[in-house]
């Protein structure tokens, strides 16, 4: 599975209904699970981003569908980073010759 880091910010709509956010998180976890992926970690953060999620998905298409599904609900906007674990990082660097 491929790892993704999602940087998440509430929209105006999402922050107005912030008390519902835990239910929306549970629904997002179920949605990603139904797509064959999973949440590995989730954080409420302070600073530029409101939340950070570390997720696994079978491929980029699933990660994109998941991010689009979250965004289409109107409560959050996401930025998704494809993450390479340390072993893959070392392999990539070593392959440079």
Biopython code that builds the backbone (N, CA, C, O; Angstrom):
import numpy as np
from Bio.PDB.StructureBuilder import StructureBuilder

atoms = [
    (1, "UNK", "N", (0.841, -1.181, 0.000)),
    (1, "UNK", "CA", (0.000, 0.000, 0.000)),
    (1, "UNK", "C", (0.883, 1.240, 0.000)),
    (1, "UNK", "O", (2.026, 1.220, 0.457)),
    (2, "UNK", "N", (0.329, 2.288, -0.513)),
    (2, "UNK", "CA", (1.034, 3.560, -0.586)),
    (2, "UNK", "C", (0.585, 4.454, 0.565)),
    (2, "UNK", "O", (-0.591, 4.475, 0.927)),
    (3, "UNK", "N", (1.533, 5.189, 1.131)),
    (3, "UNK", "CA", (1.263, 6.081, 2.254)),
    (3, "UNK", "C", (1.041, 7.505, 1.725)),
    (3, "UNK", "O", (1.703, 7.951, 0.788)),
    (4, "UNK", "N", (0.095, 8.196, 2.354)),
    (4, "UNK", "CA", (-0.226, 9.575, 1.994)),
    (4, "UNK", "C", (-0.345, 10.409, 3.266)),
    (4, "UNK", "O", (-0.860, 9.944, 4.283)),
    (5, "UNK", "N", (0.130, 11.624, 3.192)),
    (5, "UNK", "CA", (-0.046, 12.576, 4.281)),
    (5, "UNK", "C", (-1.029, 13.622, 3.788)),
    (5, "UNK", "O", (-0.803, 14.260, 2.760)),
    (6, "UNK", "N", (-2.110, 13.794, 4.516)),
    (6, "UNK", "CA", (-3.147, 14.760, 4.132)),
    (6, "UNK", "C", (-3.101, 15.948, 5.081)),
    (6, "UNK", "O", (-3.223, 15.796, 6.296)),
    (7, "UNK", "N", (-2.923, 17.122, 4.511)),
    (7, "UNK", "CA", (-2.978, 18.370, 5.255)),
    (7, "UNK", "C", (-4.386, 18.913, 5.073)),
    (7, "UNK", "O", (-4.833, 19.120, 3.945)),
    (8, "UNK", "N", (-5.081, 19.143, 6.170)),
    (8, "UNK", "CA", (-6.518, 19.417, 6.111)),
    (8, "UNK", "C", (-6.834, 20.742, 6.784)),
    (8, "UNK", "O", (-6.322, 21.041, 7.863)),
    (9, "UNK", "N", (-7.679, 21.530, 6.136)),
    (9, "UNK", "CA", (-8.180, 22.777, 6.716)),
    (9, "UNK", "C", (-9.693, 22.788, 6.638)),
    (9, "UNK", "O", (-10.292, 22.378, 5.644)),
    (10, "UNK", "N", (-10.302, 23.277, 7.733)),
    (10, "UNK", "CA", (-11.739, 23.455, 7.714)),
    (10, "UNK", "C", (-12.113, 24.591, 6.772)),
    (10, "UNK", "O", (-11.396, 25.586, 6.667)),
    (11, "UNK", "N", (-13.223, 24.436, 6.100)),
    (11, "UNK", "CA", (-13.826, 25.537, 5.353)),
    (11, "UNK", "C", (-14.667, 26.342, 6.340)),
    (11, "UNK", "O", (-14.805, 25.955, 7.500)),
    (12, "UNK", "N", (-15.220, 27.446, 5.889)),
    (12, "UNK", "CA", (-16.112, 28.222, 6.756)),
    (12, "UNK", "C", (-17.281, 27.349, 7.225)),
    (12, "UNK", "O", (-17.668, 27.381, 8.393)),
    (13, "UNK", "N", (-17.829, 26.574, 6.295)),
    (13, "UNK", "CA", (-18.928, 25.653, 6.645)),
    (13, "UNK", "C", (-18.472, 24.643, 7.694)),
    (13, "UNK", "O", (-19.192, 24.375, 8.656)),
    (14, "UNK", "N", (-17.290, 24.090, 7.512)),
    (14, "UNK", "CA", (-16.792, 23.061, 8.424)),
    (14, "UNK", "C", (-16.533, 23.581, 9.826)),
    (14, "UNK", "O", (-16.804, 22.885, 10.805)),
    (15, "UNK", "N", (-16.017, 24.786, 9.934)),
    (15, "UNK", "CA", (-15.734, 25.329, 11.259)),
    (15, "UNK", "C", (-17.018, 25.769, 11.959)),
    (15, "UNK", "O", (-17.092, 25.736, 13.187)),
    (16, "UNK", "N", (-18.023, 26.177, 11.199)),
    (16, "UNK", "CA", (-19.308, 26.536, 11.807)),
    (16, "UNK", "C", (-19.971, 25.323, 12.459)),
    (16, "UNK", "O", (-20.713, 25.458, 13.432)),
    (17, "UNK", "N", (-19.699, 24.155, 11.919)),
    (17, "UNK", "CA", (-20.286, 22.920, 12.448)),
    (17, "UNK", "C", (-19.200, 22.020, 13.054)),
    (17, "UNK", "O", (-19.267, 20.795, 12.955)),
    (18, "UNK", "N", (-18.200, 22.651, 13.682)),
    (18, "UNK", "CA", (-17.040, 21.922, 14.190)),
    (18, "UNK", "C", (-17.428, 20.847, 15.211)),
    (18, "UNK", "O", (-16.729, 19.843, 15.343)),
    (19, "UNK", "N", (-18.512, 21.044, 15.918)),
    (19, "UNK", "CA", (-18.932, 20.031, 16.896)),
    (19, "UNK", "C", (-19.303, 18.707, 16.236)),
    (19, "UNK", "O", (-19.305, 17.663, 16.888)),
    (20, "UNK", "N", (-19.616, 18.749, 14.951)),
    (20, "UNK", "CA", (-19.924, 17.531, 14.198)),
    (20, "UNK", "C", (-18.664, 16.886, 13.614)),
    (20, "UNK", "O", (-18.731, 15.806, 13.027)),
    (21, "UNK", "N", (-17.529, 17.546, 13.774)),
    (21, "UNK", "CA", (-16.289, 17.076, 13.158)),
    (21, "UNK", "C", (-15.911, 15.649, 13.549)),
    (21, "UNK", "O", (-15.494, 14.891, 12.674)),
    (22, "UNK", "N", (-16.033, 15.239, 14.820)),
    (22, "UNK", "CA", (-15.698, 13.843, 15.139)),
    (22, "UNK", "C", (-16.553, 12.827, 14.372)),
    (22, "UNK", "O", (-16.053, 11.776, 13.972)),
    (23, "UNK", "N", (-17.830, 13.134, 14.169)),
    (23, "UNK", "CA", (-18.682, 12.235, 13.381)),
    (23, "UNK", "C", (-18.223, 12.201, 11.926)),
    (23, "UNK", "O", (-18.242, 11.151, 11.284)),
    (24, "UNK", "N", (-17.811, 13.362, 11.414)),
    (24, "UNK", "CA", (-17.321, 13.404, 10.029)),
    (24, "UNK", "C", (-16.012, 12.629, 9.898)),
    (24, "UNK", "O", (-15.782, 11.969, 8.884)),
    (25, "UNK", "N", (-15.156, 12.706, 10.916)),
    (25, "UNK", "CA", (-13.918, 11.924, 10.896)),
    (25, "UNK", "C", (-14.232, 10.430, 10.868)),
    (25, "UNK", "O", (-13.627, 9.680, 10.102)),
    (26, "UNK", "N", (-15.167, 10.004, 11.693)),
    (26, "UNK", "CA", (-15.562, 8.588, 11.691)),
    (26, "UNK", "C", (-16.081, 8.162, 10.323)),
    (26, "UNK", "O", (-15.769, 7.073, 9.843)),
    (27, "UNK", "N", (-16.878, 9.030, 9.699)),
    (27, "UNK", "CA", (-17.402, 8.724, 8.361)),
    (27, "UNK", "C", (-16.271, 8.664, 7.339)),
    (27, "UNK", "O", (-16.286, 7.816, 6.448)),
    (28, "UNK", "N", (-15.287, 9.560, 7.463)),
    (28, "UNK", "CA", (-14.142, 9.557, 6.533)),
    (28, "UNK", "C", (-13.331, 8.272, 6.700)),
    (28, "UNK", "O", (-12.885, 7.682, 5.715)),
    (29, "UNK", "N", (-13.143, 7.842, 7.946)),
    (29, "UNK", "CA", (-12.407, 6.599, 8.181)),
    (29, "UNK", "C", (-13.128, 5.409, 7.554)),
    (29, "UNK", "O", (-12.496, 4.531, 6.967)),
    (30, "UNK", "N", (-14.445, 5.384, 7.681)),
    (30, "UNK", "CA", (-15.228, 4.298, 7.071)),
    (30, "UNK", "C", (-15.142, 4.362, 5.559)),
    (30, "UNK", "O", (-14.973, 3.332, 4.906)),
    (31, "UNK", "N", (-15.257, 5.562, 4.987)),
    (31, "UNK", "CA", (-15.170, 5.724, 3.538)),
    (31, "UNK", "C", (-13.841, 5.209, 3.008)),
    (31, "UNK", "O", (-13.808, 4.451, 2.038)),
    (32, "UNK", "N", (-12.751, 5.615, 3.636)),
    (32, "UNK", "CA", (-11.443, 5.158, 3.167)),
    (32, "UNK", "C", (-11.302, 3.654, 3.340)),
    (32, "UNK", "O", (-10.731, 2.985, 2.479)),
    (33, "UNK", "N", (-11.807, 3.119, 4.430)),
    (33, "UNK", "CA", (-11.768, 1.670, 4.638)),
    (33, "UNK", "C", (-12.549, 0.945, 3.545)),
    (33, "UNK", "O", (-12.090, -0.070, 3.020)),
    (34, "UNK", "N", (-13.728, 1.465, 3.203)),
    (34, "UNK", "CA", (-14.531, 0.869, 2.130)),
    (34, "UNK", "C", (-13.819, 0.922, 0.785)),
    (34, "UNK", "O", (-14.093, 0.109, -0.099)),
    (35, "UNK", "N", (-12.898, 1.882, 0.628)),
    (35, "UNK", "CA", (-12.123, 2.015, -0.609)),
    (35, "UNK", "C", (-10.856, 1.152, -0.582)),
    (35, "UNK", "O", (-10.097, 1.123, -1.551)),
    (36, "UNK", "N", (-10.638, 0.451, 0.536)),
    (36, "UNK", "CA", (-9.474, -0.425, 0.632)),
    (36, "UNK", "C", (-8.282, 0.192, 1.339)),
    (36, "UNK", "O", (-7.199, -0.394, 1.350)),
    (37, "UNK", "N", (-8.465, 1.367, 1.929)),
    (37, "UNK", "CA", (-7.370, 2.038, 2.621)),
    (37, "UNK", "C", (-7.631, 2.135, 4.113)),
    (37, "UNK", "O", (-8.557, 1.519, 4.641)),
    (38, "UNK", "N", (-6.799, 2.917, 4.783)),
    (38, "UNK", "CA", (-6.987, 3.097, 6.223)),
    (38, "UNK", "C", (-6.266, 4.351, 6.716)),
    (38, "UNK", "O", (-5.299, 4.814, 6.111)),
    (39, "UNK", "N", (-6.763, 4.882, 7.822)),
    (39, "UNK", "CA", (-6.081, 5.950, 8.545)),
    (39, "UNK", "C", (-5.045, 5.295, 9.446)),
    (39, "UNK", "O", (-5.373, 4.349, 10.163)),
    (40, "UNK", "N", (-3.828, 5.762, 9.429)),
    (40, "UNK", "CA", (-2.796, 5.259, 10.329)),
    (40, "UNK", "C", (-2.655, 6.172, 11.538)),
    (40, "UNK", "O", (-2.447, 5.703, 12.657)),
    (41, "UNK", "N", (-2.769, 7.485, 11.309)),
    (41, "UNK", "CA", (-2.688, 8.459, 12.393)),
    (41, "UNK", "C", (-3.528, 9.666, 12.018)),
    (41, "UNK", "O", (-3.749, 9.947, 10.840)),
    (42, "UNK", "N", (-3.993, 10.376, 13.040)),
    (42, "UNK", "CA", (-4.762, 11.600, 12.823)),
    (42, "UNK", "C", (-4.409, 12.575, 13.936)),
    (42, "UNK", "O", (-4.316, 12.194, 15.102)),
    (43, "UNK", "N", (-4.214, 13.839, 13.565)),
    (43, "UNK", "CA", (-3.860, 14.869, 14.538)),
    (43, "UNK", "C", (-4.662, 16.140, 14.296)),
    (43, "UNK", "O", (-4.860, 16.549, 13.152)),
    (44, "UNK", "N", (-5.117, 16.756, 15.363)),
    (44, "UNK", "CA", (-5.589, 18.131, 15.335)),
    (44, "UNK", "C", (-4.320, 18.959, 15.520)),
    (44, "UNK", "O", (-3.529, 18.686, 16.422)),
    (45, "UNK", "N", (-4.121, 19.966, 14.673)),
    (45, "UNK", "CA", (-2.877, 20.714, 14.707)),
    (45, "UNK", "C", (-3.133, 22.208, 14.859)),
    (45, "UNK", "O", (-4.230, 22.698, 14.589)),
    (46, "UNK", "N", (-2.120, 22.907, 15.287)),
    (46, "UNK", "CA", (-2.163, 24.362, 15.378)),
    (46, "UNK", "C", (-1.156, 24.908, 14.369)),
    (46, "UNK", "O", (-0.062, 24.363, 14.222)),
    (47, "UNK", "N", (-1.521, 25.964, 13.686)),
    (47, "UNK", "CA", (-0.629, 26.540, 12.697)),
    (47, "UNK", "C", (-1.342, 26.657, 11.368)),
    (47, "UNK", "O", (-2.541, 26.932, 11.320)),
    (48, "UNK", "N", (-0.614, 26.451, 10.298)),
    (48, "UNK", "CA", (-1.149, 26.636, 8.951)),
    (48, "UNK", "C", (-2.270, 25.658, 8.612)),
    (48, "UNK", "O", (-3.172, 25.989, 7.843)),
    (49, "UNK", "N", (-2.215, 24.467, 9.178)),
    (49, "UNK", "CA", (-3.214, 23.442, 8.889)),
    (49, "UNK", "C", (-3.964, 23.079, 10.156)),
    (49, "UNK", "O", (-3.394, 23.072, 11.247)),
    (50, "UNK", "N", (-5.250, 22.775, 10.005)),
    (50, "UNK", "CA", (-6.100, 22.439, 11.149)),
    (50, "UNK", "C", (-5.945, 20.995, 11.601)),
    (50, "UNK", "O", (-6.054, 20.691, 12.789)),
    (51, "UNK", "N", (-5.692, 20.111, 10.649)),
    (51, "UNK", "CA", (-5.566, 18.688, 10.953)),
    (51, "UNK", "C", (-4.555, 18.061, 9.990)),
    (51, "UNK", "O", (-4.304, 18.576, 8.901)),
    (52, "UNK", "N", (-3.984, 16.940, 10.421)),
    (52, "UNK", "CA", (-3.081, 16.153, 9.577)),
    (52, "UNK", "C", (-3.482, 14.687, 9.731)),
    (52, "UNK", "O", (-3.680, 14.202, 10.845)),
    (53, "UNK", "N", (-3.596, 13.998, 8.618)),
    (53, "UNK", "CA", (-3.902, 12.573, 8.635)),
    (53, "UNK", "C", (-2.824, 11.820, 7.866)),
    (53, "UNK", "O", (-2.380, 12.256, 6.803)),
    (54, "UNK", "N", (-2.420, 10.709, 8.406)),
    (54, "UNK", "CA", (-1.504, 9.798, 7.717)),
    (54, "UNK", "C", (-2.349, 8.595, 7.327)),
    (54, "UNK", "O", (-2.899, 7.900, 8.181)),
    (55, "UNK", "N", (-2.442, 8.362, 6.026)),
    (55, "UNK", "CA", (-3.338, 7.328, 5.501)),
    (55, "UNK", "C", (-2.602, 6.402, 4.544)),
    (55, "UNK", "O", (-1.578, 6.764, 3.964)),
    (56, "UNK", "N", (-3.144, 5.209, 4.394)),
    (56, "UNK", "CA", (-2.693, 4.271, 3.373)),
    (56, "UNK", "C", (-3.835, 4.051, 2.399)),
    (56, "UNK", "O", (-5.004, 4.006, 2.784)),
    (57, "UNK", "N", (-3.475, 3.914, 1.131)),
    (57, "UNK", "CA", (-4.456, 3.595, 0.091)),
    (57, "UNK", "C", (-3.795, 2.663, -0.915)),
    (57, "UNK", "O", (-2.572, 2.660, -1.057)),
    (58, "UNK", "N", (-4.601, 1.875, -1.610)),
    (58, "UNK", "CA", (-4.033, 0.931, -2.572)),
    (58, "UNK", "C", (-3.264, 1.604, -3.712)),
    (58, "UNK", "O", (-2.294, 1.044, -4.221)),
    (59, "UNK", "N", (-3.695, 2.805, -4.113)),
    (59, "UNK", "CA", (-3.030, 3.485, -5.215)),
    (59, "UNK", "C", (-3.432, 4.962, -5.252)),
    (59, "UNK", "O", (-4.275, 5.410, -4.474)),
    (60, "UNK", "N", (-2.815, 5.703, -6.168)),
    (60, "UNK", "CA", (-3.074, 7.141, -6.279)),
    (60, "UNK", "C", (-4.526, 7.446, -6.639)),
    (60, "UNK", "O", (-5.078, 8.447, -6.183)),
    (61, "UNK", "N", (-5.142, 6.601, -7.444)),
    (61, "UNK", "CA", (-6.528, 6.841, -7.851)),
    (61, "UNK", "C", (-7.463, 6.774, -6.647)),
    (61, "UNK", "O", (-8.378, 7.589, -6.535)),
    (62, "UNK", "N", (-7.251, 5.833, -5.764)),
    (62, "UNK", "CA", (-8.076, 5.727, -4.559)),
    (62, "UNK", "C", (-7.842, 6.947, -3.670)),
    (62, "UNK", "O", (-8.796, 7.521, -3.145)),
    (63, "UNK", "N", (-6.586, 7.345, -3.499)),
    (63, "UNK", "CA", (-6.289, 8.526, -2.681)),
    (63, "UNK", "C", (-6.954, 9.771, -3.268)),
    (63, "UNK", "O", (-7.473, 10.606, -2.527)),
    (64, "UNK", "N", (-6.938, 9.896, -4.579)),
    (64, "UNK", "CA", (-7.569, 11.051, -5.228)),
    (64, "UNK", "C", (-9.083, 11.026, -5.042)),
    (64, "UNK", "O", (-9.688, 12.050, -4.723)),
    (65, "UNK", "N", (-9.699, 9.856, -5.241)),
    (65, "UNK", "CA", (-11.152, 9.748, -5.035)),
    (65, "UNK", "C", (-11.533, 10.079, -3.602)),
    (65, "UNK", "O", (-12.547, 10.732, -3.354)),
    (66, "UNK", "N", (-10.718, 9.626, -2.663)),
    (66, "UNK", "CA", (-10.990, 9.902, -1.261)),
    (66, "UNK", "C", (-10.900, 11.411, -0.981)),
    (66, "UNK", "O", (-11.794, 11.977, -0.352)),
    (67, "UNK", "N", (-9.842, 12.050, -1.439)),
    (67, "UNK", "CA", (-9.682, 13.493, -1.223)),
    (67, "UNK", "C", (-10.807, 14.280, -1.886)),
    (67, "UNK", "O", (-11.321, 15.237, -1.307)),
    (68, "UNK", "N", (-11.187, 13.885, -3.087)),
    (68, "UNK", "CA", (-12.287, 14.560, -3.787)),
    (68, "UNK", "C", (-13.612, 14.366, -3.050)),
    (68, "UNK", "O", (-14.433, 15.282, -2.986)),
    (69, "UNK", "N", (-13.814, 13.184, -2.502)),
    (69, "UNK", "CA", (-15.036, 12.926, -1.736)),
    (69, "UNK", "C", (-15.098, 13.803, -0.494)),
    (69, "UNK", "O", (-16.152, 14.349, -0.167)),
    (70, "UNK", "N", (-13.976, 13.938, 0.195)),
    (70, "UNK", "CA", (-13.942, 14.812, 1.368)),
    (70, "UNK", "C", (-14.236, 16.257, 0.975)),
    (70, "UNK", "O", (-15.056, 16.925, 1.605)),
    (71, "UNK", "N", (-13.565, 16.728, -0.062)),
    (71, "UNK", "CA", (-13.745, 18.110, -0.499)),
    (71, "UNK", "C", (-15.146, 18.406, -0.984)),
    (71, "UNK", "O", (-15.657, 19.506, -0.771)),
    (72, "UNK", "N", (-15.769, 17.450, -1.628)),
    (72, "UNK", "CA", (-17.098, 17.692, -2.199)),
    (72, "UNK", "C", (-18.164, 17.870, -1.126)),
    (72, "UNK", "O", (-19.227, 18.425, -1.405)),
    (73, "UNK", "N", (-17.902, 17.408, 0.102)),
    (73, "UNK", "CA", (-18.857, 17.595, 1.189)),
    (73, "UNK", "C", (-18.855, 19.035, 1.698)),
    (73, "UNK", "O", (-19.801, 19.473, 2.352)),
    (74, "UNK", "N", (-17.779, 19.765, 1.389)),
    (74, "UNK", "CA", (-17.736, 21.187, 1.705)),
    (74, "UNK", "C", (-17.247, 21.570, 3.087)),
    (74, "UNK", "O", (-17.239, 22.754, 3.422)),
    (75, "UNK", "N", (-16.837, 20.604, 3.904)),
    (75, "UNK", "CA", (-16.398, 20.917, 5.265)),
    (75, "UNK", "C", (-14.898, 21.104, 5.408)),
    (75, "UNK", "O", (-14.437, 21.779, 6.328)),
    (76, "UNK", "N", (-14.137, 20.508, 4.502)),
    (76, "UNK", "CA", (-12.678, 20.614, 4.557)),
    (76, "UNK", "C", (-12.105, 20.755, 3.154)),
    (76, "UNK", "O", (-12.736, 20.407, 2.156)),
    (77, "UNK", "N", (-10.891, 21.275, 3.119)),
    (77, "UNK", "CA", (-10.073, 21.280, 1.911)),
    (77, "UNK", "C", (-8.798, 20.535, 2.259)),
    (77, "UNK", "O", (-8.271, 20.682, 3.362)),
    (78, "UNK", "N", (-8.301, 19.740, 1.329)),
    (78, "UNK", "CA", (-7.132, 18.908, 1.614)),
    (78, "UNK", "C", (-5.996, 19.191, 0.638)),
    (78, "UNK", "O", (-6.204, 19.648, -0.486)),
    (79, "UNK", "N", (-4.814, 18.908, 1.104)),
    (79, "UNK", "CA", (-3.617, 18.832, 0.262)),
    (79, "UNK", "C", (-3.008, 17.476, 0.575)),
    (79, "UNK", "O", (-2.741, 17.154, 1.732)),
    (80, "UNK", "N", (-2.795, 16.696, -0.458)),
    (80, "UNK", "CA", (-2.342, 15.326, -0.249)),
    (80, "UNK", "C", (-0.920, 15.166, -0.752)),
    (80, "UNK", "O", (-0.596, 15.544, -1.878)),
    (81, "UNK", "N", (-0.081, 14.602, 0.092)),
    (81, "UNK", "CA", (1.320, 14.347, -0.242)),
    (81, "UNK", "C", (1.538, 12.838, -0.296)),
    (81, "UNK", "O", (1.196, 12.119, 0.643)),
    (82, "UNK", "N", (2.102, 12.370, -1.392)),
    (82, "UNK", "CA", (2.476, 10.958, -1.463)),
    (82, "UNK", "C", (3.764, 10.810, -0.661)),
    (82, "UNK", "O", (4.721, 11.554, -0.874)),
    (83, "UNK", "N", (3.788, 9.853, 0.257)),
    (83, "UNK", "CA", (4.922, 9.709, 1.166)),
    (83, "UNK", "C", (5.688, 8.422, 0.882)),
    (83, "UNK", "O", (5.102, 7.352, 0.718)),
    (84, "UNK", "N", (7.008, 8.551, 0.826)),
    (84, "UNK", "CA", (7.889, 7.409, 0.629)),
    (84, "UNK", "C", (8.548, 7.075, 1.966)),
    (84, "UNK", "O", (9.196, 7.940, 2.555)),
    (85, "UNK", "N", (8.400, 5.852, 2.459)),
    (85, "UNK", "CA", (9.051, 5.495, 3.720)),
    (85, "UNK", "C", (10.575, 5.516, 3.569)),
    (85, "UNK", "O", (11.105, 5.572, 2.460)),
    (86, "UNK", "N", (11.250, 5.471, 4.693)),
    (86, "UNK", "CA", (12.710, 5.599, 4.674)),
    (86, "UNK", "C", (13.380, 4.569, 3.765)),
    (86, "UNK", "O", (14.318, 4.911, 3.045)),
    (87, "UNK", "N", (12.926, 3.333, 3.780)),
    (87, "UNK", "CA", (13.552, 2.303, 2.932)),
    (87, "UNK", "C", (13.434, 2.665, 1.454)),
    (87, "UNK", "O", (14.388, 2.496, 0.694)),
    (88, "UNK", "N", (12.265, 3.164, 1.044)),
    (88, "UNK", "CA", (12.077, 3.578, -0.357)),
    (88, "UNK", "C", (12.930, 4.798, -0.670)),
    (88, "UNK", "O", (13.494, 4.902, -1.759)),
    (89, "UNK", "N", (13.026, 5.717, 0.278)),
    (89, "UNK", "CA", (13.884, 6.897, 0.116)),
    (89, "UNK", "C", (15.329, 6.464, -0.153)),
    (89, "UNK", "O", (15.966, 6.949, -1.089)),
    (90, "UNK", "N", (15.834, 5.554, 0.672)),
    (90, "UNK", "CA", (17.209, 5.101, 0.513)),
    (90, "UNK", "C", (17.414, 4.395, -0.834)),
    (90, "UNK", "O", (18.436, 4.582, -1.494)),
    (91, "UNK", "N", (16.444, 3.596, -1.224)),
    (91, "UNK", "CA", (16.512, 2.895, -2.506)),
    (91, "UNK", "C", (16.545, 3.888, -3.662)),
    (91, "UNK", "O", (17.341, 3.739, -4.590)),
    (92, "UNK", "N", (15.690, 4.890, -3.610)),
    (92, "UNK", "CA", (15.660, 5.913, -4.661)),
    (92, "UNK", "C", (16.979, 6.662, -4.756)),
    (92, "UNK", "O", (17.503, 6.873, -5.849)),
    (93, "UNK", "N", (17.513, 7.061, -3.610)),
    (93, "UNK", "CA", (18.774, 7.794, -3.609)),
    (93, "UNK", "C", (19.906, 6.921, -4.114)),
    (93, "UNK", "O", (20.741, 7.377, -4.896)),
    (94, "UNK", "N", (19.945, 5.656, -3.672)),
    (94, "UNK", "CA", (20.993, 4.739, -4.123)),
    (94, "UNK", "C", (20.917, 4.458, -5.623)),
    (94, "UNK", "O", (21.932, 4.162, -6.254)),
    (95, "UNK", "N", (19.726, 4.550, -6.188)),
    (95, "UNK", "CA", (19.570, 4.267, -7.607)),
    (95, "UNK", "C", (20.084, 5.409, -8.497)),
    (95, "UNK", "O", (20.142, 5.272, -9.719)),
    (96, "UNK", "N", (20.447, 6.512, -7.884)),
    (96, "UNK", "CA", (20.941, 7.645, -8.665)),
    (96, "UNK", "C", (22.345, 7.395, -9.208)),
    (96, "UNK", "O", (22.803, 8.107, -10.102)),
    (97, "UNK", "N", (23.017, 6.404, -8.679)),
    (97, "UNK", "CA", (24.319, 6.038, -9.215)),
    (97, "UNK", "C", (25.496, 6.623, -8.530)),
    (97, "UNK", "O", (26.633, 6.362, -8.923)),
]
sb = StructureBuilder()
sb.init_structure("model")
sb.init_model(0)
sb.init_chain("A")
sb.init_seg("    ")
for serial, (resi, resn, name, xyz) in enumerate(atoms, 1):
    if name == "N":
        sb.init_residue(resn, " ", resi, " ")
    sb.init_atom(name, np.array(xyz, "f"), 0.0, 1.0, " ", f" {name:<3s}", serial, name[0])
structure = sb.get_structure()
